[in-house]
Amino acid sequence: MYFLIYVDDMLIIGNNTKAIQQLLTTLHKAFSIKELRLASLFLGIQILCTNHGYFLNQSHYAPEILNASGFTNCKSTLTPHLSNRPNQLNQDFTVEQDDLTPTQGWKSYYAATKAIVNVNAEFCNIIKERSLPAMGRFWLHADYVKCIHSSGELYMGFNAVMNSWAAAFNWAPGVAFQIRDVRARVSGDMAWVTMKAYIDLDSDQFFMTNVYEFHEGHWYMVHHHSTIMVMDGDPGPGQPNGFA
């Protein structure tokens, strides 16, 4: 027999009905408890009894996660995973947020934070693929967006930022850089991500900071800042670096 306790909820599991009943009788004598009989929902997990055993799912909870993270209209997949980007996820999303109390609860905050980490990984893929149309869709169309490439040059406004990425993509082939130590934080309609990047693991690291705004159900980049890094064949002042 097993029993799971969360705050004031308890789930008792076992195949010995007599032992379960004895436990419930003992609990009734010591505490004021309410029996709900066969469980159908526990901690957001639906429990369905079938001829082959029990089936657990969170299908009713999934729409809440999608809505909180801005992916209500996303395309579904049978096997959601991110195995092709193992180095761009940080499993501890709250390492720098111990004093934070999310207004909508930790479940919503976790979903939103994981969503912004995934969006940030998409930005890295766009750079690797050197796709200017994708980069144009990724940025917010606003005059206050800013981009500082690893050349140290500052570009302000959507058109200037897009021209800088066009020059960067044309300057050199795509670079398969590696991302480490991703840190993300979400506050309302704003989010920011910091990370370390390497051309290869033996090279010096450089740092990137990305800032996002949430508009009409989507996260858009409004600021990108990369620390200065000089590469062989650096284009010099006035020309953006070829990858970040």
N, C-alpha and C positions, 0 to 999 in steps of 0.2 A: 504494500500500500504506500502511496506517495501523496503528499499534500503540498500545494504551492500557496504561499501567502504573499499578498501585496497590499500593504496598508491594512484595510479592514475587509479585504476580499480573500476568500480561501477556496481553492479548488482541490477536491479530494479524488484521487485516482486509484483504482485497484480492482481486483477480480474477486475479492472476498467481501461479499455483501454484509455478512454478519459483523466482521471487524469494522467496516465503515459505519454501520449503525451503532455499534458500541462506542465508537469515537464521537459520533454526533450526540449521543446521549450524555456522555461525559462533558462535552462542550456546553450543552444546554444547561447543565447543572451549575457550571462556573460562569457562563456568560449569557448575555441576551443576544441570541443569533437568529437569523432568518434563513431557512433552507429554501433554495431555489430549485431543488431536485436536479434533474439532468441538465448539465450545462450546455448552453447554446452560444454563449459569448463570454470571453474572459480576456481582459486587457486588450481589447480590440481585435481579438482572434476569434473567428467564427468556428464553432465545433459542430460538425455534422456527423450523425451516426448512420452508417451504411451497413449493408449485409457483409461487407468485407472488413469492417472495422471503423475507425474514426478518420475523418478528413478535416484537416485544419486549413483555413484560408483567411485572407484579409481583403477580400474583394470589395467589401463595403468601405474599407478604410483607404483603399488606393485612390479613389476620386478626391478625397480630402488632401492627400499628399500632392497629387497632380495640380490641384487648384492652388495650394499654398506655394508651390514652386514655379507656377506660371506655365505649366505644361498640359493644360486642360485639353488642348487640341493636338497634342502630339500623336505621332504614329506609333501604334503598338508593335511589340515584337514578342515572339514566343520565348526567347531566351535572352532577357536583358542582362548585359554584362559589359565590363570595360576592360577585358583582359588584354586588349591591344594597347592600353595606355596605363600600365601598372605603376609607372613612376610619377604620374601626374596627380595621384590621389594621396591625400593625407588622411589617415584613418581617424585621427583625433582632431575633430573640428573645434573643440572647445578649449584647446590647450592655452590660448591667450584670452579666454573669455570667462574666467572663473567668477568674476563679479557681475556678470551679465544676467539679467532676469528678463527673458523675452516676454513681450506683452501678450502674445498669442500662444505661449507655452513652448516647451522644448521640442515637441514633435514637429510643430510647424517650422520652428527655427532650424532644426536639423535638416528638414526637407529643403528649405530655402538655401541653406548653406551648401548642401551637397549639389543642388542645382547650379549654384554659381561656380562651384569647382568644375562641374562638367562643362559649363559655358566657357570657362577659362581654358579648359583643355581644347575646346573647339578653336579658340583663338590661336593656340600653338600649332594646331594642325593646318590652319589657314596659312600661317607663315611658312610652314614646311612645304605646302603645296603651291605657294606663291599665287594664290587666287585673288586677284584684285576685285572681281565681282562679289565674292564671298566676304572680303574685307569691307566692301562698301555696305553690304547688308548688316554687317556686324556692328558698325559704329552708329551712334545716334546722329541723325541729320540736324545738327545744331551749330551755331556759330561759336559756342563756348567750349567745344571739345578741344583737347590738346594732346599732342604727341611729342615725346622726346625720345628720339632714337639713340642707339648706342654710340652714334657719332657725337652726341651732345647737342644737336640742333633741335630747337623748339619750333613746332608748327601749330598754329592756332586756327580753328575753324574747320568745318567738314571738308571743304574743297582743298585747302592746303594740306590737311592730313592725308587725304586720298592721293594727292599728287606726290607726297613724300613716300607713301607705300608703293606707288607705281615706280618711282625711281629706285626704291630699295629692291623691289622684285626684279627690275631690269639690270641692276648693277652686278649681281652675282647669282650663281646657282643656289637653290634651296639648301639650307644647312640643317642637318639632322641633329639639332641640339637636344640635350637632355634636361629635364626639369626635376628639381628636388625641393624638398622642404616647403611645400605649398601651404600657405596660411590664408584663410578666408574669414571674413566677418560680414554680416548682413545687419543693417540698421534701417528699418522701414523700406523705402524705395531706393536705398543706396547700398552698394556692396563694394568691398575692395579686397584684392588678392595680392599677396606678396609671394615671391618665389626666388629660388636660386636657379641659375641656368649654366650649363656647361656645353661647349662645343664637343668636347670629349671629357671623360673623367680625369684625364691627366692634365687638362688645361685649367687656367685660372677661372674661377667662377665669376659671374656677374649677376646683378640683381634686377628684377623687374617688378613693377607695381602697376596693377590695372584697377581702374575704378569703373563701376557700372551703375547705370540707372535703370529702374524698372518702369517701362512704358507700355500700356495697352497689352499686358500679358506677356511681355518679353523683356529680357535683360539686354541692354545695349551698352557698349563701351563708350565712355566719355573722356577717359584719360589713360594714357599709356606712358610709362616712364621707365627707360632702361638706363642702367649705369653705363658710363663710357667704356668701350672696349675696342682696342685697336687691333685690326687683323692685317695680315699680309695683303698688300694691295688696297689699303684703306683709301676711300675716295677723297678724304680730306674735308676741310670745313665747307659747309654749305651743301654737302651731299649726304643723304642718310646712309647708314650702314646697310649691308645687304640682307639682314635677317631680322633685326629687332630694333 
